[in-house]
Amino acid sequence: MSASAVFFLGPREHFFRPLTWQDREACAAVLRQLHERIHGPDADYAEILTRELVLEIIQGVVVQPAYRSGALSSDSAVDAQAERDYGLDLLRALKEHGWLEDYKDPIDLRPTLKLTRTGKAFSEVFAELDNARHKTRQRNMRSARKALLAFLESRDEEELLDAYDYASRVIQDLQDDIEYFRMLMQTLTREALTQKLAWDEFNDFLERRFGKEMSVRLVADSVDRHRSQIIELLDLIRAWPAEQRLKVDASLRQRAPWLDEVLDGRSAAL
């Protein structure tokens, strides 16, 4: 087994440890908030994940009664110092166990933080499970567009990998919908035959039932709008000098060796 196939190695050796303590619910809530604030579809990609922002998010969680008793030893009156001490301890644990890492902003070289690639993936799971909204390709396309925009602003190749991941989900969404509509059509046809509907009634029946389902899942103008914006962002990347694109390619292949099979010799930045 190659080292890359071993998950609990190096900084990830005790990756899930912060989620096994008494405050695990508070920790999970913090991870959800971190992902939504920084990487969610409504996130402001101009916002930088600073140490104080993480502490602010943690404090916003622990003041909630559902998490306070697990995070703090007492659920009595709010103690600002106890909350900050807890926030510092949790921040330290998330860094120590591979959820967060130090990052230097390439624009002004300020020291900041960011979710590790693994931390981002698992915190997204918490965010998605907690989100009752129906996931649509529009949301994934919006996230792909924002990830590309973040890459152009930060030059962080992981944002480009995220954009690829969101775009892949759009394709999977379409495949899922095709299968869903095929099954829906078969169900509606059987139902119409059972009710012995006339042809005109059958068409009206399909229009009402099938159209209602499609209106929820397919929003063409939203897809087209995000698609055109994504194309514009990709064109900006393709317009970079060849030397700069080669540097991005090398970094991407180092971070994600599986790209070689996907790209089949093509450039990742083209």
N, C-alpha and C positions, 0 to 999 in steps of 0.2 A: 504494500500500500504506500503510495507516495505521500510526502509530507503535506501536499496541498489538499489531500483527501481526508486528512485528520483535522477534525474541528477543534477539539479541546487541546490546543497546542499553543505555547507561548502566552500572549496576553489573554487568550480565550480559555485558558485552562480551567478557570472557575467562572466562566461567562455568566451562568444563571444564578450565581450565589446571591446577588442582591434581591432576587425574586424568591428566595427561600427563607427570608427572615420574617419577623413578626410584622414588619411594615411593608410586606410584599404588595398589598393592594395599593398603598400610596406610591410605591416604586413604579408599579405598572401604570398608574394614572399619570405620573410624571413623564414616563416614556411616551405615553399617548400624546400628552400635551406638547412635548418636545417635537415629536414628528409633525403634528398638525401645525405648530407654530412656524417651523422651519421648512418642512418639505410637503405639507399638505397642499391640496389643490387651490386653497385660498390663501396660501402663505405669501408673505411679502419677501421676495428673494433679495431685496436690498437690505433686509434686516440681518445683522451679524449675530451669531450665537456667542455672546460674551459670558464670562463667568457670572456677572451680575444678572443677566437675563435668565440663566439657568436657575440661580437662586430665587429669582422672582417667580418663576414657574413652579418651583418646589414649594415656595411659601403659599402660592395660590391653591395648591393641592392640600397642604396640611391644615389650612384653616377650615376646610370642609369637614363636617362632623363624621362623614362616612370613612374618612381616612385618618382623622386626627388621633383617635385612640390607639390605632396601630402604629402610627409614626412617632408619637410622643408618649412618655410614660404617664402623663396626666392629661385629662381632657377638661381641666378647669379653665380659668380665665386665660386669655391669650398672653403668652410670654414671648415677646419679640426675640429675645436673645436665645431662648430655647429653640425657636423655629429656625433661626439663622444657624445655630449650631447643628441642628439636624440637617439643614440644607447643605452645609459644608461637608458633613459626614457622608451624605448620600452622593454628592458630587464627587468626592474622593473615591467612593466605592465604584461608581459608574466608570470613572477613568481607570481605576486599578484593574477592573475586570473586563475591560474591552468594549464598553458601550460608547464612551466618549474619548476623544483624543485631542491633544493640543494641535492648533493649526495656525499658521501665520498668514494673514490676509495678504494676497499677492499685490494688492493695489497700494495700500499704505503700510504694509508689513507689520500691522498691529497683531499682537498675540491674541488669538481667539480660541474657541472650541468648535468641534463639530462631531456629529455622530459618526462613529466608524461605519464602514460599509456593512458590517455584520449588525451593528447596533441599529443602523437605519432600517435594515431589512426586518428585524424582529420588532422594533418599535412600530413599524408600519402595520405589522400583523395585529398588534394591540389596538391601534387606531382603527383599522378596518373592522375588527370584531366588535368594537364599541360603536360603530357608526351604523345607524339604522337606515340611512339613505340608500336607495337602490344604486348600485354601482353601474355606471354607463360608460360607453366608449367616449362620450363627451368629457367625462371627468378624467379619463386616462389621457385623452388628447390634450386637455388643458394642462395636465401635469407634465406631459411630454414637452409642451411648448414652454412651460415655466422652467423646466430643467435645462432646456437649450439656452434660454435667456440667462439663466444662472451661470451656465458654462461660459457664455460670451463675456459675462461681467467678472467672473472669478478666475477663469482659466483652470478650474478644477475638473480634471478629466472624469472624476466620479459622477459629476453632473451629466456628462455625456453618456455614461453607462446607464444612468437612471432614465435618460430620455429614450434610449434604446429599449429598456425594459418596459416603460409605459407604452411605447409604440407596439411592442410585441403583445401586450395585453389587449390593445385595440383589435388586433387580428384575431386573438382568441375570443374576444367578445363577439365579433362578427360570426365566427364559426359556431359559437354557442347559440347565437340568435337564429342562424340558418337551421340548426337542428331543432330548436324550440318551435320555430314557425312551421317546420315540416310536421312535427307532432301535433301542433295546434290545428293545422289544416286537416289532418287525418281525423282528429277528434271531432271537429266541427262537421266534417262530411258525414261521419257516422251518426252524429246527433241529428243532422238534417234528414238523413235517410230514415231514422227512427221516427221522426215527426212527420215523415211523408210530405215534405214541403214541395210546393210547385217551384219551377225554375226561377220565376221572378222573386218568389219568397226566399228561395235559397240564396240568390244574389244579395238581396237586402239583408238577410241573416248574416252572411259572410262580411258584408260591408260594416255592419254594426259591431259584430264581435271581433272580427279580424282587425278592422281599422282601429278599434279601441286599444287593442294590444300593441299595434304598431306605433300609435301616437305616443305611447309611453316610452318605447324602446328606441325609436328612430327619430332623431331630430336633425334633419339633413342640413339646415342652415347653420346650426352650431358646429357640426362636423366640418362643413366646408370652410367656415370662418377660421377655425383652429388650423385646418389643413393649410390654408393659404399663408397663415402667419408662421407655421412650422417651416414651410418651404422657403419663406423669406429669411428665417434664421439660419437654415441650412446653407442658403446661398451666401450669407455673410461668412460662414465658416469656410466654405469652399473658396472664397475670395482671398483667404489668407495666403501669404507667401508659402511656396513649397517647403521651405526649410522649417517653417513653423508647424505646418501640417505633419511633416515627418516626425517632429519632436512629439506631437500629440499622439501619433500612431505608436511610437515606441513606448510612450508612457501607458497607453491603453493596453497594449499587448503584454506589458509587464504586470499590470494590475489584473487583467482578465485574459489568461492564456487561451481560454476557450474561444476567443474571438477568431483565432486562426482558422478553425473549422468553419465558422459562420461566414467569414469574409472570403475564404478560398483565394487568398493571395491579393485581394483588393485592399485599398487603403480604407482605414476606418474613418478618416476625416474627409472622404470624398462622397 
